[in-house]
Amino acid sequence: MKNRIFEAFHRILAIRQSESENRRGLRMSIVEGIPASILGNLLGGPLQTVYLTYLGFSAFHVGLVLAIPPFALLIQIIIAIAMQSWQNRRFYITLFGVIHRVLWVGTGLIPLTFTQDTWIPIYIAVWLISMIAGQAAGVIWTSLMADVVPPSIRGKYFGIRNTTHWAVVCFTLLAGGQIMEWLPGAQGFTVLFTVSALCVVWNGWALSRYPNPPFQPSVSGRSMRMMIRPFADRRFLSATLFISVFILLQNVVIPLFSYVMLEILDLSTSKVTMIIMLQNLVMMISYYYWGVLNSRYSTNTLLLWTFPLIAASCALWAGIAILPVMLIMIVVHLFLGFGLAGYNLLVFNFLIGDSPKSERPMYVAVFSALTGLAGFIGPIVGGWLYDQAANGPLWLQTYGMTTFAGGALLVLSTAVAPFVFREKRNRNRNTLSM
């Protein structure tokens, strides 16, 4: 009897030890995203807007801060080239990921260590370096996860991963909003930044536990052909340019939703965080259903469904003219959550489903650079427009600009997108989603 128990124990242990590194990595990827989600939502989103207004940022400055993450995507072209030599992807993900989050948490020390007249430029400088490090880690992470997650389970896996993390996001936003209601000002920010500092340690440990499969270098080496390859892919380039224009228009208004609700519509922090939490809850649930749809329809067909949903979330702001503000904000963020969930899930599919494995880092980098440049311009233009509209009619500030942007996005979604994505509709079913 003892021998049987001993043999059974050894069989279980052998199975556990023989479990693939990739399978362990899939679990660790879910674990790693939990502290990243907590930190990103305690220091980002509407709570970041609260902190920026505490530091004295205007609408233009807020727009500039929100424009920096997409602008930092330009670094990915340099990283994609460097990856031909930096083939230890786990090390560099950990290095850049920790730098990114340490600097972000470090922005909490600005009011304690610098004079008030320097808060804005110092925050922007530290934030810029932090985002560069974060986006550098991003292109390496995309390449790594494309190799780690088997194509047959990509949709299901990323649906589970995203659902788990968005559940964390919802709880974090709720808790963060309540903390700022109970402890307004410096006390509340002290709690948020302290919790975030602990998450940096947790996240750094988890990143160091990722799998590290061999990297397949580009067949073009480090030559200019490597950079030109994505631009020679006509279908990839046309779709990327369309998405870039779409992001440019949406980022004029969407990143400033929280600013408008807090500063123009004068909603409380707790109400705004509850609205954003509802949006994230919708995203969490929607990821599963988008994943199911992705098993029946091609990635590009589904992308065509997401664009009108995002456009409608902007156009629906016009409802403020005749209906209660809170009702419209809830409807707006329901559409936005459902649309963004689909877009986030499918754009990753688009990215690596159409790219050769050896050229994937450069494809991702080119896509990120073009869409990032558009994402950079949008919030700056939006912040400037809101500052210019400060002395104009109230309707223009509250819902006018957002409605106009929504109308333009609807035209792009219905009149242009079907032609751009038409050639790909029957390709790449059941490929990657994120």
C-alpha positions, 0 to 999 in steps of 0.5 A, spaced: 500 500 500 505 504 501 509 503 495 502 504 491 502 511 494 509 512 493 508 511 486 502 515 485 505 521 488 511 520 484 507 520 478 503 526 480 510 530 481 513 527 474 507 530 471 507 537 474 515 537 473 514 535 465 508 540 465 511 545 459 514 551 461 509 555 456 503 552 460 506 555 467 507 561 463 500 562 461 498 562 468 504 567 470 501 572 465 495 572 468 498 573 475 502 578 472 497 582 470 493 583 476 498 588 480 499 591 473 492 592 473 491 595 480 497 600 479 495 602 472 488 604 475 490 607 481 494 612 478 491 612 471 484 613 468 480 618 472 484 618 478 490 620 474 485 626 472 484 627 479 491 627 481 493 632 475 488 637 477 491 637 484 497 638 481 494 644 477 494 641 470 489 645 465 485 641 459 491 642 455 496 639 459 491 633 461 491 632 453 498 632 453 499 627 458 494 623 455 498 624 448 504 621 451 503 614 451 501 613 444 507 618 442 512 613 446 510 607 441 515 610 437 520 607 441 518 600 439 521 601 432 528 602 435 526 596 440 524 591 434 531 592 431 534 591 438 531 585 439 535 582 433 541 582 438 537 582 445 534 575 444 533 574 452 526 577 452 524 575 459 530 579 461 528 585 457 520 585 459 522 585 466 527 590 466 523 595 462 516 593 466 520 595 472 523 601 470 516 603 467 512 602 474 517 605 478 517 611 475 510 612 474 509 611 482 515 616 483 510 621 480 507 621 487 513 624 490 513 630 486 509 635 491 514 632 496 520 634 493 519 640 488 516 647 488 509 648 485 511 652 479 515 646 477 510 640 478 507 640 471 514 640 467 517 635 472 511 630 471 511 630 464 518 629 463 518 623 468 511 620 465 514 621 458 520 616 460 516 611 464 511 611 458 517 610 453 520 604 458 513 601 458 512 601 450 519 598 450 516 592 454 510 592 450 513 590 443 517 585 446 511 582 450 507 581 444 512 577 441 513 573 447 506 571 448 505 570 440 510 564 441 507 562 448 500 562 446 498 556 442 494 558 436 488 553 437 487 557 444 489 564 443 482 567 443 479 563 449 486 564 453 486 572 452 478 572 453 480 569 460 486 573 461 482 579 460 476 578 463 480 576 470 484 583 469 478 587 468 474 584 474 480 587 478 480 593 474 473 594 476 474 593 483 480 597 483 476 603 480 471 602 485 476 602 491 480 608 488 474 612 488 472 611 495 478 612 498 479 619 494 472 621 497 474 619 504 481 621 504 481 627 499 487 631 497 494 629 499 492 623 504 488 619 499 494 620 494 498 617 499 494 611 500 494 610 492 501 611 491 503 606 497 499 600 494 501 602 487 509 601 490 507 594 493 504 592 486 511 594 483 514 589 487 509 583 485 509 585 478 517 585 477 517 578 481 511 575 476 515 578 470 521 575 472 517 568 472 515 568 464 517 563 460 523 565 455 522 561 448 528 562 443 527 568 439 526 567 431 530 573 428 528 577 422 530 574 415 533 581 413 537 581 419 538 588 422 538 591 415 533 597 412 529 591 409 527 589 415 523 596 416 521 596 409 517 589 409 511 592 413 510 598 408 511 593 402 505 589 405 499 593 402 493 590 406 497 591 412 499 598 411 492 600 408 488 597 414 494 600 419 493 607 416 485 607 417 486 605 424 491 611 425 486 616 422 480 613 426 484 613 433 486 620 431 479 622 431 477 618 437 483 621 441 481 628 440 475 627 445 475 620 448 481 620 453 478 627 455 471 624 457 473 623 465 476 631 464 469 633 461 465 629 467 470 632 472 471 639 470 465 641 466 459 637 468 462 637 475 460 630 477 464 628 483 470 623 483 466 617 486 460 618 480 466 618 475 469 612 477 463 608 478 461 610 471 468 608 468 467 602 473 461 600 469 465 601 462 470 596 465 465 591 467 462 591 460 468 590 457 470 584 462 463 581 460 464 583 453 471 579 452 468 573 452 462 574 447 467 577 442 472 571 443 466 566 442 464 571 435 471 570 433 471 563 433 465 564 428 467 570 424 474 573 421 478 578 425 477 583 420 469 582 419 469 583 427 473 589 427 468 592 422 463 591 428 467 595 433 468 601 429 461 604 429 460 602 437 466 606 438 463 612 434 456 611 437 459 612 444 461 619 442 455 621 438 451 619 444 453 625 448 448 629 444 443 626 448 445 631 454 441 636 451 434 633 452 436 627 457 439 627 464 447 627 464 448 621 468 443 617 464 447 619 458 454 618 461 452 611 463 449 609 455 455 612 452 460 608 457 456 602 455 457 603 448 464 605 449 466 599 453 463 594 448 466 597 442 473 597 446 473 590 448 472 588 441 477 592 438 482 590 444 481 583 443 481 583 435 487 588 433 492 584 437 489 578 432 490 583 426 497 584 428 500 578 429 495 574 425 497 577 418 505 578 420 510 573 418 513 570 425 520 572 423 518 579 422 513 580 427 516 585 432 517 590 426 510 589 424 508 590 431 512 596 431 510 600 425 503 599 427 504 602 434 508 607 431 503 610 426 497 609 431 501 612 436 503 618 432 495 619 431 494 617 438 499 623 440 496 628 436 489 627 438 489 628 445 493 635 444 488 637 439 482 635 444 485 639 450 487 645 446 480 645 443 477 645 450 481 650 452 479 655 446 472 653 448 472 655 455 469 662 453 464 659 448 457 656 449 456 651 454 453 646 449 460 646 445 464 644 451 459 639 454 457 635 448 458 639 442 465 637 440 464 630 442 458 629 438 461 632 432 467 627 433 462 622 433 459 624 427 466 624 423 467 617 426 461 614 424 462 616 417 469 613 417 466 606 420 460 606 415 463 609 408 470 607 409 472 601 413 468 596 409 473 597 403 479 597 407 478 591 410 474 587 404 480 584 402 481 580 408 474 578 411 475 571 409 482 570 412 485 569 419 479 565 423 481 563 430 488 567 430 490 571 436 486 575 440 488 579 446 
